[in-house]
């Protein structure tokens, strides 16, 4: 009887523990809708995007990306422009600023623990970083329900999984905020980041939404010009006055305020398109959504090198030593990588 009771208790504990582990991993909700469900198909699609993407090289380390979050058949190619530039970089933490499409609230909601899963695997949440954010201001709070049925975070993950290994994420969805609240949230994020240069911020947003292909270009031009200027005040009021459009507009305002606090100065638009151009349906009255990939550098010069660049530096160092020992002369190097 005692042995049977012990066995039942063990079975219960194993079942309970397994459920706890499973419940701490947020399962994907939009696989098969926004991106392919099957791993090989998804990998092939993203690899195809990277092959076609030809972003202008950036010599410094990227602090922030703005990336679209529509279905991959529409916006995946544009997203690849940004993610290609951070391939194999040594980031440790990625803050993803999304927007909540299905409910109204004020402030920034954080998914605080566990991991997010896609068909490419799971990404752990940076719980240590999150502890530096919560409890400091009521504008930033833990609310996992804000992430239910929300695609803005999930759609970024497969691209991230393809280019970065071993990173942890800080998932944040933003509701409506005053300009003052945006600056407060940016300050909290900046203090949590401190002087680290291994943190990447990804803002998940689309741009224009409407039924006029020509209007899409005009309004996106206003939005992107303000992003280039890193003018978060101007963008905030342009969004309010409907002169600019972005479903994640408040998240962009927060991120631009954050980049200013971090001392960033260089913003670039890597690629811009819209669904009418992608589908070829350039007709007034056809639903059109704008997409852009943008990047803002860390202040100062480059600090992070990818694996290929590190190997190249070691190769140059060995050749330099060998050349000097053999000839007494310095090695003359013709290097094409702008970072090196």
C-alpha positions as CSV (number, residue, x, y, z in Angstrom):
1,X,0.0,0.0,0.0
2,X,2.8,2.4,0.9
3,X,4.7,1.6,-2.3
4,X,1.6,2.2,-4.4
5,X,1.0,5.5,-2.6
6,X,4.6,6.6,-3.2
7,X,4.2,5.6,-6.9
8,X,1.0,7.6,-7.3
9,X,2.7,10.7,-5.6
10,X,5.7,10.4,-8.0
11,X,3.4,10.1,-11.0
12,X,1.5,13.2,-9.8
13,X,4.7,15.2,-9.3
14,X,6.1,14.2,-12.7
15,X,2.8,15.2,-14.3
16,X,2.6,18.5,-12.3
17,X,6.3,19.4,-13.1
18,X,5.8,18.6,-16.8
19,X,2.8,20.9,-17.0
20,X,4.7,23.7,-15.2
21,X,7.5,23.4,-17.7
22,X,5.0,23.4,-20.6
23,X,3.1,26.3,-19.3
24,X,6.2,28.5,-19.0
25,X,6.8,28.2,-22.7
26,X,4.5,30.5,-24.8
27,X,3.4,28.4,-27.8
28,X,3.2,30.1,-31.2
29,X,-0.3,31.3,-32.2
30,X,0.4,32.5,-35.8
31,X,2.5,29.7,-37.3
32,X,0.8,28.6,-40.6
33,X,-0.8,32.0,-40.9
34,X,1.8,34.7,-40.9
35,X,4.7,32.3,-41.6
36,X,5.1,28.6,-42.6
37,X,4.4,26.1,-39.9
38,X,6.8,23.4,-41.2
39,X,10.4,24.0,-40.1
40,X,12.1,23.3,-43.4
41,X,9.7,25.4,-45.4
42,X,10.1,28.3,-43.0
43,X,13.9,28.0,-43.1
44,X,13.9,27.9,-46.9
45,X,11.7,31.0,-47.0
46,X,13.8,33.1,-44.7
47,X,17.0,32.0,-46.4
48,X,15.5,33.1,-49.7
49,X,14.8,36.5,-48.2
50,X,18.3,36.9,-47.0
51,X,19.7,35.9,-50.3
52,X,17.8,38.7,-52.1
53,X,18.4,41.3,-49.4
54,X,21.2,43.7,-50.2
55,X,21.3,46.3,-47.4
56,X,24.0,49.0,-47.5
57,X,26.8,48.0,-45.1
58,X,26.8,49.8,-41.7
59,X,30.2,50.3,-40.1
60,X,28.9,50.7,-36.5
61,X,27.1,48.3,-34.2
62,X,23.3,48.4,-34.6
63,X,21.4,49.3,-31.4
64,X,17.9,49.4,-32.8
65,X,16.0,47.8,-35.8
66,X,12.6,48.8,-37.0
67,X,11.0,45.7,-38.6
68,X,7.6,45.0,-40.1
69,X,5.3,42.3,-38.7
70,X,2.9,41.4,-41.5
71,X,2.7,38.0,-43.1
72,X,6.0,36.9,-44.5
73,X,4.8,36.8,-48.1
74,X,4.2,40.6,-47.8
75,X,6.8,42.0,-45.5
76,X,9.4,39.2,-45.0
77,X,11.7,40.5,-47.7
78,X,11.8,43.9,-46.1
79,X,12.4,42.5,-42.6
80,X,15.4,40.5,-44.0
81,X,17.3,43.8,-44.8
82,X,17.6,44.6,-41.1
83,X,18.2,41.1,-39.8
84,X,20.9,40.4,-42.4
85,X,23.0,43.2,-40.9
86,X,23.0,41.6,-37.4
87,X,23.8,38.1,-38.5
88,X,26.1,36.3,-36.0
89,X,26.6,39.5,-33.9
90,X,27.3,38.9,-30.2
91,X,24.1,40.3,-28.7
92,X,23.0,38.8,-25.4
93,X,19.6,40.5,-24.9
94,X,17.0,41.6,-27.5
95,X,14.2,43.9,-26.4
96,X,11.2,43.5,-28.7
97,X,8.8,46.5,-28.6
98,X,5.5,45.4,-30.2
99,X,2.0,46.9,-30.1
100,X,-1.2,45.4,-28.9
101,X,-3.7,45.0,-31.8
102,X,-6.6,43.5,-29.9
103,X,-7.1,45.5,-26.6
104,X,-6.8,49.0,-25.2
105,X,-4.5,49.8,-22.3
106,X,-2.0,52.5,-21.3
107,X,1.7,51.8,-20.7
108,X,3.9,48.9,-21.5
109,X,3.1,45.3,-20.7
110,X,5.9,42.8,-20.2
111,X,5.9,39.0,-20.6
112,X,8.0,38.2,-17.5
113,X,9.2,34.6,-17.5
114,X,9.7,31.4,-19.4
115,X,10.3,31.3,-23.2
116,X,8.6,31.9,-26.5
117,X,8.4,29.0,-29.0
118,X,8.3,28.8,-32.8
119,X,8.8,25.9,-35.2
120,X,12.5,26.8,-35.1
121,X,12.8,26.3,-31.4
122,X,12.3,28.4,-28.3
123,X,14.0,31.6,-27.0
124,X,14.3,32.2,-23.3
125,X,13.1,35.4,-21.7
126,X,15.7,37.5,-20.0
127,X,14.2,37.5,-16.5
128,X,17.2,39.2,-14.9
129,X,16.8,42.2,-17.2
130,X,13.0,42.3,-16.6
131,X,13.6,42.5,-12.9
132,X,15.3,45.8,-13.5
133,X,12.2,47.2,-15.2
134,X,9.2,46.1,-13.2
135,X,8.1,47.8,-10.0
136,X,9.9,51.1,-10.9
137,X,6.9,52.9,-12.5
138,X,3.2,51.9,-12.9
139,X,3.6,52.6,-16.7
140,X,5.6,49.3,-17.0
141,X,3.9,46.2,-15.7
142,X,3.7,42.5,-16.1
143,X,0.6,41.3,-18.0
144,X,0.9,38.1,-20.0
145,X,-2.7,38.3,-21.2
146,X,-1.7,41.3,-23.4
147,X,0.4,38.8,-25.5
148,X,-2.5,36.4,-26.1
149,X,-3.6,36.5,-29.8
150,X,-0.9,39.1,-30.5
151,X,1.4,38.7,-33.5
152,X,3.7,41.6,-33.2
153,X,6.3,39.8,-31.0
154,X,6.0,36.3,-32.5
155,X,6.5,37.4,-36.1
156,X,10.0,38.7,-35.3
157,X,11.2,35.5,-33.6
158,X,12.0,33.2,-36.6
159,X,14.2,35.9,-38.2
160,X,15.9,36.4,-34.9
161,X,16.4,32.7,-34.5
162,X,18.1,32.5,-37.9
163,X,20.7,35.2,-37.2
164,X,21.4,35.2,-33.5
165,X,22.3,32.3,-31.3
166,X,21.9,32.1,-27.5
167,X,20.2,35.5,-27.1
168,X,17.4,36.1,-24.5
169,X,14.4,38.3,-25.2
170,X,12.5,41.0,-23.3
171,X,9.0,40.9,-24.9
172,X,7.1,44.2,-24.5
173,X,3.8,45.2,-26.0
174,X,2.8,48.9,-25.8
175,X,-0.6,50.4,-25.5
176,X,-1.6,54.0,-25.8
177,X,0.8,56.5,-24.0
178,X,1.2,60.2,-23.6
179,X,4.5,61.6,-24.8
180,X,5.6,62.0,-21.2
181,X,4.8,58.3,-20.6
182,X,6.8,57.3,-23.7
183,X,9.8,59.2,-22.3
184,X,9.4,57.6,-18.9
185,X,9.4,54.1,-20.4
186,X,12.4,55.0,-22.5
187,X,14.3,56.2,-19.4
188,X,13.5,52.9,-17.6
189,X,14.8,50.9,-20.5
190,X,17.9,53.1,-20.8
191,X,18.7,52.6,-17.1
192,X,18.3,48.9,-17.4
193,X,20.6,48.7,-20.4
194,X,23.2,51.0,-18.8
195,X,26.5,50.9,-20.7
196,X,26.0,47.5,-22.2
197,X,26.6,47.2,-25.9
198,X,25.3,43.7,-26.3
199,X,21.6,44.7,-26.2
200,X,19.5,45.0,-29.4
201,X,16.1,46.8,-29.6
202,X,13.7,45.6,-32.2
203,X,10.6,47.7,-32.9
204,X,7.9,45.6,-34.5
205,X,5.6,47.8,-36.7
206,X,4.0,48.3,-40.0
207,X,3.4,51.7,-41.5
208,X,0.6,53.1,-43.6
209,X,-2.8,51.3,-43.5
210,X,-5.4,52.4,-46.0
211,X,-7.0,52.1,-49.4
212,X,-4.9,54.5,-51.4
213,X,-1.6,53.3,-53.0
214,X,-0.4,56.8,-53.7
215,X,-1.3,58.1,-50.3
216,X,0.7,55.2,-48.8
217,X,3.9,56.6,-50.3
218,X,3.2,60.1,-49.2
219,X,2.4,59.3,-45.6
220,X,5.2,56.8,-45.2
221,X,7.6,59.4,-46.5
222,X,6.6,61.7,-43.6
223,X,6.9,58.8,-41.1
224,X,10.3,57.7,-42.3
225,X,11.7,61.3,-42.5
226,X,10.9,61.7,-38.8
227,X,12.5,58.4,-38.0
228,X,15.7,59.5,-40.0
229,X,15.7,62.7,-37.9
230,X,15.1,60.6,-34.7
231,X,12.5,63.2,-33.9
232,X,10.3,61.4,-31.4
233,X,8.4,64.5,-30.4
234,X,7.6,65.3,-34.0
235,X,6.6,61.7,-34.7
236,X,4.3,61.6,-31.7
237,X,2.3,64.6,-32.8
238,X,2.4,63.6,-36.5
239,X,0.8,60.3,-35.5
240,X,-1.8,62.1,-33.4
241,X,-2.6,64.4,-36.3
242,X,-2.7,61.4,-38.7
243,X,0.1,63.0,-40.8
244,X,2.2,59.9,-40.1
245,X,1.0,56.3,-39.7
246,X,2.4,53.2,-37.9
247,X,0.4,50.7,-36.0
248,X,3.5,50.5,-33.6
249,X,3.9,54.3,-33.7
250,X,4.0,54.6,-29.9
251,X,6.7,51.9,-29.7
252,X,8.7,53.8,-32.3
253,X,8.4,57.0,-30.2
254,X,9.6,55.1,-27.1
255,X,12.5,53.6,-29.1
256,X,13.6,56.9,-30.6
257,X,13.5,58.5,-27.2
258,X,15.6,55.6,-25.9
259,X,18.2,56.0,-28.7
260,X,18.6,59.6,-27.8
261,X,19.2,58.7,-24.1
262,X,21.8,56.2,-25.2
263,X,23.5,58.9,-27.3
264,X,22.7,57.4,-30.7
265,X,22.9,59.7,-33.7
266,X,22.7,57.8,-37.0
267,X,19.4,56.5,-38.3
268,X,19.0,54.8,-41.7
269,X,16.1,53.5,-43.7
270,X,17.3,50.2,-45.2
271,X,14.3,49.2,-47.2
272,X,10.8,50.5,-47.8
273,X,7.9,49.0,-49.7
274,X,4.2,48.3,-49.3
275,X,1.7,45.5,-50.0
276,X,0.6,47.0,-53.3
277,X,4.1,46.9,-54.7
278,X,4.6,43.4,-53.4
279,X,1.4,42.0,-54.9
280,X,1.4,44.3,-57.9
281,X,-2.2,45.5,-57.1
282,X,-1.4,49.2,-57.3
283,X,-5.1,50.2,-57.4
284,X,-6.9,52.8,-55.5
285,X,-9.4,51.1,-53.3
286,X,-7.2,48.1,-52.6
287,X,-6.1,47.7,-49.0
288,X,-2.5,48.7,-48.7
289,X,0.0,48.4,-45.8
290,X,3.5,50.0,-45.7
291,X,6.6,48.2,-44.5
292,X,10.1,49.5,-43.7
293,X,13.3,48.2,-42.2
294,X,15.4,50.8,-40.4
295,X,18.5,50.8,-38.3
296,X,20.1,53.1,-35.6
297,X,23.7,52.6,-34.5
298,X,25.2,52.6,-31.1
299,X,27.2,55.8,-30.5
300,X,30.9,55.7,-31.4
301,X,32.6,53.2,-33.6
302,X,32.1,49.5,-34.1
303,X,32.5,47.2,-31.1
304,X,30.9,43.9,-32.2
305,X,32.3,41.6,-34.8
306,X,30.7,38.5,-36.3
307,X,32.4,35.2,-36.4
308,X,33.8,35.7,-39.9
309,X,35.2,39.1,-39.0
310,X,36.8,37.7,-35.8
311,X,38.4,34.8,-37.9
312,X,39.7,37.3,-40.4
313,X,41.3,39.5,-37.7
314,X,43.1,36.4,-36.3
315,X,44.3,35.5,-39.8
316,X,45.6,39.1,-40.3
317,X,47.3,39.0,-36.9
318,X,49.1,35.6,-37.7
319,X,50.1,36.8,-41.1
320,X,51.5,40.1,-39.7
321,X,53.6,38.3,-37.1
322,X,54.9,35.8,-39.7
323,X,55.7,38.5,-42.2
324,X,57.6,40.6,-39.6
325,X,59.6,37.7,-38.3
326,X,60.5,36.6,-41.9
327,X,61.1,40.0,-43.5
328,X,61.2,42.6,-40.7
329,X,58.5,44.5,-42.5
330,X,54.9,45.3,-41.8
331,X,52.2,43.3,-43.6
332,X,50.3,45.3,-46.2
333,X,46.6,44.3,-46.0
334,X,43.9,45.1,-48.6
335,X,40.7,44.7,-46.7
336,X,37.2,45.0,-48.2
337,X,35.1,44.6,-45.1
338,X,34.1,48.2,-44.0
339,X,34.0,47.2,-40.4
340,X,37.6,46.0,-40.4
